[in-house]
Amino acid sequence: MANWRESTFGGFVIMGWALVTVPMTVFGILLALPFLGRRRAFFTVGPLFALGMARFCRIPFALYGWNRLPEAIREGRQPVIFMSNHESQMDPPILVAALPVPAVYIAKQELKYMPFIGWAAWAAGVIFIDRRDRERALRSIHEAALQIHGGKSVVIFPEGTRSRTGQLLPFKKGGFALAQDADVPIIPMATVGGFQVLPVGALRFRPGRYAVVVGEPVRPSDHPDRESLMKAVRARIEALVAEARASIA
C-alpha cells in the first residue's frame, strides 16, 4: 500500500510505535542522567525520538536562516526566547530535533505529574507555570524570567494554542512580558508543515515536509511598550511563515 501511513491501519501502527518508543526514549534519558546530567541527557537522547518519528512517518524537516543569528546565540552562549507559530502537536518534537541549541518549553504545572512525559520534561528543565490563580502565575513568570536571564533558552508559542485553520491566531501577552522581564532577545520563527502532516483533531499522520525558518533577533529594549514589541514580532513571524511555505511548496 503506497500510502499506508494515511490509512486506519497505518494510524494504529504509528500509535503502537509511539507507545513503545516514548517509554523507551524516557528510560534512555533516565539511564543517561548519572553520566550526562539532566539537560544533556534529554538533549542527547530526546531528539532521537523526533528523528525516528520523522523518518518512520516520512516527515523530512529542514532548518533555514540559522546563520542570520549572532554567533553567541548560535553557540548557545546567549539565552533567547524562540517564538513560533503553532500548527500541530508535531511542532514541539520537530523543534527539539531541529534547533541546534538546547531550548526548553514553558508548560502548565499539571504536565509535571504525567507519567513519562512529565519525567522527560523534568529532565529537560521545562519551566512550569502555575496557572491556578493570578498571583501564582505572576510569581511563576518571574521565576521563569530569572531562569532565562541565568542562561536557559526557551520556546514559546505566542498564540497559546494550535491553529485550527493554519492561519496565525491572536497573540497572548504572557510571553512578551516574560521577554521584557528577562531582558533577552526574541527569535521569531516559523514552523510550517504540521497543519498538513497532523492537523488539530487528526489521528493519522500524512507524509509531508516540515520547514523551520529562523529570523533575526528582536530586542525588547528597542520597543517603547509591549504592544509595539508584539506587533514587530508578529510581522516577522508572518513573513517567515510565507518564506517557510515557499520553501516546501
N, C-alpha and C positions, 0 to 999 in steps of 0.2 A: 504494500500500500504506500503510494508516493508521499501522502500527507497524513500518515497515521497519527502524528502528534496532534493533529487538529480534530481527531475523531474521539468518540467517547472512550474507546479502548485506550487511545493514547493518553487521554486525561487520567485514567486510572493508573497507567504505567508510570506517568510522571509523578502523580501523587504518591505512589508507592516508593518511587525512587527518592523523593524528598523526605518521606517518613523514615527512610533508612539513613540517608546521608546527613540529615540535620543532626540527629543524635551523635552520629559518628564524628562529625565536624566538631561539635561541642566537646565531646570526650577528648578529641585530639588537642583542642585548646587547653583543656584542664590538665592533660598529661604533660603539656609543654610548659605549664606555669612555673614549676620549680627551676627550669633551666633558662627560660627566656623572660620571666616576669609577665604580669598580666597583659599589658598593652602589646608587647612584642609577640606574645603567644597568639593573641587574637589576630593581629595584622600579618602574622606569618601563615597561620592555618586558615583563618576565616575567608580570605579571598579565594582559596582553593574551592570552596563550595560554590561561590558565584561563577568562577571559571568553569567548573564542572557542569553547573546548571546551564550556562550559556552554550556550551558545546553540545550537551545532551539534547537540548531543545532547539538547537540551530538558531541561536541568537547572537551572532557576532557583534561585538561592540568596539568602538574606537574613541579615543580621546583626542580632541583638537584644541589648539590655542594655548597649550600649557606654556609654551615659550613666551607668551605675552606677559607672563608674571615675572616680577623681580626675582633675582637669584635666591634671596633669603627666604622667599615664600616657596619656591620650587624645591629647596633643600629642607624645608620643614623647620627652619630657624625662626621664622616669623609666624606667630599664630594668626589665624584668619577665621572669618565666618563665611563658609561657602553657602550661597543662596541659590536654589534651583527651583524651577517649575516642577510639578509633581503629576505624572500621568498614570502611574501604575505601581502596584506592590513590588514590581521587579526593580524599581528605581533604587531603593537602598542597597540591595546586594550588588547591583551593577556599579554603583558609585564606590562601594567599598573596594571592588576589584579594579576600577578604572583610575581612581585618584592615586598618584604616586606617593603622596604623603598620608600618614595616619590622620583621619578626621572622624570624630565620633558624632553621634546623633544626640539630640535633646529629645527625651521621651517622657511620657507621663509616668508617675511613680508606680502605678499598678504593673507596668511591664517587668519591673524588677522581680516580681514574685512568680512569673510564668516559668514552668519547667523548661529547660534547655535554652529557650530564647533569653530568658532573664539571666541565666548563668553566663551566656555569651556576652550579653550587654554589660554585665558587671565586669567581666574580664576586659572588654574593650575600653571601659572607662566612660560609658554613656553617662551623660548628665541628666539626672532625673528631676523633673519638675513636679512639685506637689500642687495640684490644682484644686484641692478641696475647698480652699477659701482664698480670698484675695491677699490676705496678709501672708499666708504661707507661700502663695505663688510669687509674691514680690520678693520674699526672703530667698526663695529658690533661685529666682532670676539673678539676684545679687550674688549669690554663691556661685552660680554658673559663670557670671562675669569675672569673678576672681579666678576661677579655674582657667578661663580663656586667656585672661591677661597674664596668667602664670605660665602659658605655653601650650595650652590644649586647643587645637583647631576643631571646629565643629561644622556639621552640615545642617542647614535649616531649610525647610520647605515653607516659604513665607505665605503660601496660600492656606496653609493649615490643614489641608486635606487633599485627596486626589481629585483631579478634574474629571467630571463625567462626560465632558464633550471634547477634551483635548485642548480647549482654549484656557488661557490664564484666568484664574478666579481673582477676586479682590484680595489684596494682601492684608495680613494681620500685622499689628504694630509691635507685637512682643519681640520678634527677632531684631527689629531695628532699635528698640530700646536697649536690648542686650548689647548690640554692637556699639551703641553710644556709651553705655556704661563700661564696657570692656575696653573701649578705645582701640579697636583693632580694625584693619581693613575688611571690607565685604568683597568677596569674589563672586560676581554674578556668573551663573552657569545656566546652560540649557541641557536638559536630559530628554531626548526625543527618541521615540520608537516604542515605548512602553504601552502607549494607547492602542497600538496595533497588535503588539505581542500579547499583552494581558490587560485589557481594559477593565474598568471597575465592574464587578459582578461576574466576570468571566471565570470559568473553572478550567479552561483548557488553553494551553499556550499555542500561539501561532508563530511559526518560524518567521523571523524578520530581523532587520538590522537596528542596532542602537547607536546613537551618536551622543557623546557628551562634549559640549563645547564650553570652553572657559573664556571669560572676558577679563578685561583689565580691572585692577582693584578700584573700588570706590571707598574713599576715606570719609567716615562720618564727620570729622572735624572740618571738612571742606564745605559742609552744608549748614545753613543757618538754623534749620529746625528739622524735626523728624519727617514732616510731610515732604519737604524738599528731598531728603535722603531717599524716602520711599519711591518718589516719582523717578529719581535718577536711576535707582536700581531696577525698577520695573521696566523703564525704557530700554535699559541694557539687556535685560533678560528677554524682552520681546524681540530685540534684534538678533540675539543669539539663538532663540528658538527658530527664527526664519533661516539663519545660517545652518543650523543643525538639520532642519528639514531638507534644505537644498543638498546637503552632503549625502543624504541617504535616499534621495529621490531616484 
